[in-house]
Amino acid sequence: MSQGNIAVTEEATDFDPAKFAVCTVMEVVNRISGKWVIGILLEATRGPVRFTELERSVQGISRRMLTLTLRNLERDGLLTRTVYPTVPPRVEYEATEMARELYDSLSGLVDWAERHREAIAVSRQGYDGRTAC
């Protein structure tokens, strides 16, 4: 028989709301900066989008990773998931108002990356050339 958690009956009394807020903020920033999140949110902000449409539009994402990312974005309140009672079931994802507010910042980041793409590539080439020796 497993001993398990035998000392968890005491109530936590040292809860610090400020630490909780910082953890939440960092978790959200980490979630938004994930590899696939920006692409998913940009697609979902344009209107309701189905799973297969997201799978096609977000290049390189696996079905499993798309599923996990969608669940996490829904959990964070950035996407809503609507299931329609059809055969087979139709599922659509749409950005929430909170995600639409985030859209401007994400669009700015994408615009910045597009404007500086060539300069970054040149800088990387120069750096890689110096460190190759």
Secondary structure, DSSP 8 states (H G I E B T S, - for coil): ------S--S------HHHHHHHHHHHHHHHHTSTTHHHHHHHHHTS-EEHHHHHHHSTT--HHHHHHHHHHHHHTTSEEEEEE--SS-EEEEEE-HHHHHHHHHHHHHHHHHHHHHHHHHHHHHHHHHHHT-
